[in-house]
Amino acid sequence: MYKEVLESIQGISLYGIISICLFFIFFAGVLVWSCALKKNYLNTMGNLPLEEGNSPSPRLSRRSASEGGGEGEPVSTPPAFSPMGNHPQKL
């Protein structure tokens, strides 16, 4: 049944060609992006799960002196929200 319906649609072969082209463009973009990454960045990101006590990014864990937090003061994070309601819970 599906075969007859799909064969009756004018220009249906164009959808297959477009989908393969979109896949190839996306794949080529990801390949170019991954080759353009710097080795230092990849090593830093690769070692993050192995480091203890360090946050993912120093910019996220410390306030600058211009923000009024002083040098080295941790940034307070907002409480997380439960998916079962809007009751905040501490992580």
Secondary structure, 3 states (H helix, E strand, C coil): CHHHHHHHCCCHHHHHHHHHHHHHHHHHHHHHHHHHCCHHHHHHHHHHHHCCCCCCCHHHHECCHHHCCCCCCECCCCCEECCCCCCEECC
